[in-house]
Protein backbone atom coordinates (compact mmCIF):
# COMPACT_ATOMS: atom_id res chain seq x y z
CA UNK A 1 0.00 0.00 0.00
CA UNK A 2 2.84 2.38 0.85
CA UNK A 3 4.44 1.69 -2.52
CA UNK A 4 1.18 2.53 -4.28
CA UNK A 5 0.89 5.81 -2.41
CA UNK A 6 4.49 6.66 -3.28
CA UNK A 7 3.91 6.06 -6.99
CA UNK A 8 0.64 7.97 -6.89
CA UNK A 9 2.38 10.96 -5.32
CA UNK A 10 5.31 10.70 -7.74
CA UNK A 11 3.04 10.55 -10.79
CA UNK A 12 0.98 13.49 -9.57
CA UNK A 13 4.09 15.56 -8.93
CA UNK A 14 5.51 14.65 -12.33
CA UNK A 15 2.34 15.77 -14.10
CA UNK A 16 2.39 19.08 -12.30
CA UNK A 17 6.08 19.67 -13.00
CA UNK A 18 5.92 18.73 -16.68
CA UNK A 19 2.54 20.08 -17.78
CA UNK A 20 1.63 22.90 -15.38
CA UNK A 21 4.82 24.42 -13.96
CA UNK A 22 6.24 25.74 -17.27
CA UNK A 23 3.10 27.82 -17.81
CA UNK A 24 3.07 29.13 -14.24
CA UNK A 25 6.81 29.80 -14.44
CA UNK A 26 6.28 32.24 -17.31
CA UNK A 27 4.65 34.59 -14.80
CA UNK A 28 7.15 33.95 -12.03
CA UNK A 29 10.57 33.85 -13.68
CA UNK A 30 12.81 36.24 -15.60
CA UNK A 31 15.86 36.08 -17.83
CA UNK A 32 17.24 32.81 -19.15
CA UNK A 33 14.87 30.77 -16.98
CA UNK A 34 11.89 32.53 -18.55
CA UNK A 35 13.17 31.75 -22.05
CA UNK A 36 13.73 28.10 -21.12
CA UNK A 37 10.20 27.82 -19.78
CA UNK A 38 8.86 29.52 -22.91
CA UNK A 39 10.69 26.95 -25.03
CA UNK A 40 9.12 24.14 -22.99
CA UNK A 41 5.64 25.66 -23.35
CA UNK A 42 6.08 26.04 -27.12
CA UNK A 43 7.38 22.46 -27.41
CA UNK A 44 4.42 21.14 -25.40
CA UNK A 45 2.02 23.11 -27.60
CA UNK A 46 3.60 21.65 -30.75
CA UNK A 47 3.36 18.15 -29.29
CA UNK A 48 -0.29 18.69 -28.26
CA UNK A 49 -1.20 19.92 -31.75
CA UNK A 50 0.68 17.07 -33.43
CA UNK A 51 -1.02 14.51 -31.18
CA UNK A 52 -4.42 16.05 -31.90
CA UNK A 53 -3.69 15.90 -35.63
CA UNK A 54 -2.59 12.24 -35.45
CA UNK A 55 -5.73 11.25 -33.54
CA UNK A 56 -8.13 13.32 -35.61
CA UNK A 57 -9.06 15.64 -32.74
CA UNK A 58 -9.72 19.34 -32.99
CA UNK A 59 -6.45 21.24 -32.56
CA UNK A 60 -8.03 23.91 -30.37
CA UNK A 61 -8.67 21.24 -27.71
CA UNK A 62 -4.95 21.48 -26.96
CA UNK A 63 -5.60 24.73 -25.10
CA UNK A 64 -7.20 22.72 -22.31
CA UNK A 65 -4.46 20.11 -22.11
CA UNK A 66 -2.63 21.69 -19.14
CA UNK A 67 -5.93 21.93 -17.29
CA UNK A 68 -6.37 18.17 -17.57
CA UNK A 69 -3.14 17.67 -15.65
CA UNK A 70 -4.75 19.57 -12.78
CA UNK A 71 -7.98 17.58 -13.07
CA UNK A 72 -6.11 14.27 -12.97
CA UNK A 73 -4.76 15.13 -9.54
CA UNK A 74 -8.00 14.06 -7.88
CA UNK A 75 -10.82 11.62 -8.44
CA UNK A 76 -13.14 13.53 -6.16
CA UNK A 77 -15.75 15.44 -8.13
CA UNK A 78 -18.26 17.74 -6.46
CA UNK A 79 -17.77 16.12 -3.10
CA UNK A 80 -18.13 12.56 -4.38
CA UNK A 81 -15.23 10.09 -4.31
CA UNK A 82 -15.07 7.73 -7.26
CA UNK A 83 -13.13 4.51 -6.79
CA UNK A 84 -10.70 3.36 -9.42
CA UNK A 85 -12.87 0.27 -9.91
CA UNK A 86 -15.89 2.43 -10.77
CA UNK A 87 -13.87 4.61 -13.11
CA UNK A 88 -12.41 1.63 -14.96
CA UNK A 89 -15.84 0.03 -15.27
CA UNK A 90 -17.24 3.34 -16.57
CA UNK A 91 -20.11 3.11 -14.06
CA UNK A 92 -20.14 6.72 -12.87
C-alpha positions in Angstrom: 0.0 0.0 0.0 2.8 2.4 0.8 4.4 1.7 -2.5 1.2 2.5 -4.3 0.9 5.8 -2.4 4.5 6.7 -3.3 3.9 6.1 -7.0 0.6 8.0 -6.9 2.4 11.0 -5.3 5.3 10.7 -7.7 3.0 10.5 -10.8 1.0 13.5 -9.6 4.1 15.6 -8.9 5.5 14.6 -12.3 2.3 15.8 -14.1 2.4 19.1 -12.3 6.1 19.7 -13.0 5.9 18.7 -16.7 2.5 20.1 -17.8 1.6 22.9 -15.4 4.8 24.4 -14.0 6.2 25.7 -17.3 3.1 27.8 -17.8 3.1 29.1 -14.2 6.8 29.8 -14.4 6.3 32.2 -17.3 4.6 34.6 -14.8 7.2 34.0 -12.0 10.6 33.9 -13.7 12.8 36.2 -15.6 15.9 36.1 -17.8 17.2 32.8 -19.1 14.9 30.8 -17.0 11.9 32.5 -18.6 13.2 31.7 -22.1 13.7 28.1 -21.1 10.2 27.8 -19.8 8.9 29.5 -22.9 10.7 26.9 -25.0 9.1 24.1 -23.0 5.6 25.7 -23.4 6.1 26.0 -27.1 7.4 22.5 -27.4 4.4 21.1 -25.4 2.0 23.1 -27.6 3.6 21.7 -30.7 3.4 18.2 -29.3 -0.3 18.7 -28.3 -1.2 19.9 -31.7 0.7 17.1 -33.4 -1.0 14.5 -31.2 -4.4 16.0 -31.9 -3.7 15.9 -35.6 -2.6 12.2 -35.5 -5.7 11.2 -33.5 -8.1 13.3 -35.6 -9.1 15.6 -32.7 -9.7 19.3 -33.0 -6.5 21.2 -32.6 -8.0 23.9 -30.4 -8.7 21.2 -27.7 -4.9 21.5 -27.0 -5.6 24.7 -25.1 -7.2 22.7 -22.3 -4.5 20.1 -22.1 -2.6 21.7 -19.1 -5.9 21.9 -17.3 -6.4 18.2 -17.6 -3.1 17.7 -15.6 -4.7 19.6 -12.8 -8.0 17.6 -13.1 -6.1 14.3 -13.0 -4.8 15.1 -9.5 -8.0 14.1 -7.9 -10.8 11.6 -8.4 -13.1 13.5 -6.2 -15.7 15.4 -8.1 -18.3 17.7 -6.5 -17.8 16.1 -3.1 -18.1 12.6 -4.4 -15.2 10.1 -4.3 -15.1 7.7 -7.3 -13.1 4.5 -6.8 -10.7 3.4 -9.4 -12.9 0.3 -9.9 -15.9 2.4 -10.8 -13.9 4.6 -13.1 -12.4 1.6 -15.0 -15.8 0.0 -15.3 -17.2 3.3 -16.6 -20.1 3.1 -14.1 -20.1 6.7 -12.9 
